[in-house]
Amino acid sequence: MQQEQPTILALGDSLTKGYYNNGFSYHPYANRLSFLLTNKYHVEPFGENGEETQEMKERLDQILDYYAKDAFKGVIIIGGTNDLASYSSDMIIENLIGMYKRCLELESFG
C-alpha cells in the first residue's frame, strides 16, 4: 500500500476489484479515481469477486485490524449486488450501515 498520499479504502465486490473479460482481467475503478483526484489521494482497492455484504463486513474488520489505525483517511463501500438474490434490502442496508459505523469509529476517518 502506498504511503506518499493519504489513502482511501475502497471496499467491495467484483465491481471494486475491477472484474471484466470474464475474470481474466481486472481494472479497479480505484486506479482511475486516484488519477482523477490528481494523485492527492491514493485509492486502495479491496475487492473480492462474489462477496456479499456480511462477508464484506467481516473482511472490513480484518482490514482495519491489520493496518495501522491511521492508515486510511476515507472509505468508499460498494456492496449489495451479490446479496440481491438472497437477502432483503433491509439486511443489505443494515450491513452497509454497520460498515460505515465501523469506519467512523476510527479517528482518522473523523
C-alpha positions in Angstrom: 0.0 0.0 0.0 1.4 3.4 -1.0 2.2 5.8 1.8 3.0 9.1 0.0 -0.6 10.4 -0.2 -3.5 9.9 2.2 -5.1 6.6 1.4 -8.8 6.0 0.8 -10.0 2.4 1.4 -12.2 1.2 -1.5 -14.1 -1.9 -0.2 -16.4 -4.0 -2.3 -17.1 -7.0 -4.5 -16.1 -7.7 -8.1 -17.2 -4.1 -9.1 -14.5 -2.8 -6.8 -12.0 -5.4 -7.9 -12.5 -4.3 -11.5 -13.7 -7.6 -12.9 -14.0 -7.8 -16.7 -13.1 -10.1 -19.6 -14.8 -13.0 -17.8 -12.4 -12.7 -14.9 -9.3 -13.0 -17.0 -8.6 -9.3 -16.4 -9.1 -6.7 -13.7 -9.1 -2.9 -13.8 -10.2 -1.4 -10.5 -12.0 1.9 -10.6 -9.7 2.9 -7.8 -6.8 3.4 -10.3 -8.8 5.9 -12.3 -10.2 7.6 -9.2 -6.7 8.1 -7.9 -5.7 9.7 -11.2 -8.8 12.0 -11.2 -8.0 13.1 -7.7 -4.8 14.4 -9.2 -2.8 11.9 -7.1 -3.6 13.9 -4.0 -5.1 10.7 -2.6 -4.3 7.1 -3.2 -7.4 4.9 -3.5 -6.5 1.3 -2.4 -8.9 -1.3 -3.8 -10.0 -4.2 -1.6 -12.4 -6.0 -3.9 -13.5 -9.7 -3.8 -15.5 -11.5 -6.5 -18.9 -12.7 -5.4 -18.7 -11.2 -2.0 -21.9 -10.4 -0.1 -22.2 -7.6 2.4 -22.0 -9.9 5.5 -18.7 -11.3 4.3 -17.6 -7.8 3.4 -18.4 -6.6 6.9 -16.2 -9.3 8.4 -13.4 -8.6 5.9 -13.5 -4.9 6.7 -12.9 -5.7 10.4 -9.9 -7.8 9.4 -8.5 -5.0 7.1 -9.0 -2.3 9.8 -7.4 -4.5 12.5 -4.4 -5.4 10.2 -3.5 -1.9 9.2 -2.4 1.0 11.4 -5.3 2.9 12.9 -4.5 6.0 10.8 -3.8 4.1 7.6 -6.9 5.3 5.8 -8.3 8.8 5.6 -11.6 7.9 3.9 -13.7 5.0 2.7 -15.8 4.0 -0.3 -18.0 1.0 0.0 -19.8 -0.6 -2.9 -21.7 -3.7 -1.9 -25.0 -5.4 -2.1 -25.2 -6.5 -5.7 -24.4 -10.1 -4.8 -26.9 -10.1 -1.9 -29.9 -9.1 -4.1 -31.0 -12.7 -4.9 -30.8 -14.0 -1.3 -31.3 -11.2 1.2 -33.8 -8.4 1.9 -32.9 -4.8 1.2 -33.2 -4.2 4.9 -30.5 -6.7 5.6 -28.2 -5.3 2.9 -28.7 -1.7 4.2 -28.1 -2.9 7.8 -24.8 -4.4 6.8 -23.7 -1.3 4.8 -24.6 1.0 7.7 -22.7 -1.3 10.1 -19.6 -1.0 7.9 -19.8 2.8 7.7 -20.3 3.0 11.5 -17.2 0.8 12.0 -15.2 3.2 9.9 -16.5 6.2 11.7 -15.1 4.7 15.0 -11.6 5.4 13.7 -10.2 8.8 14.4 -8.5 9.0 11.0 -12.0 8.9 9.3 -13.5 11.6 11.5 
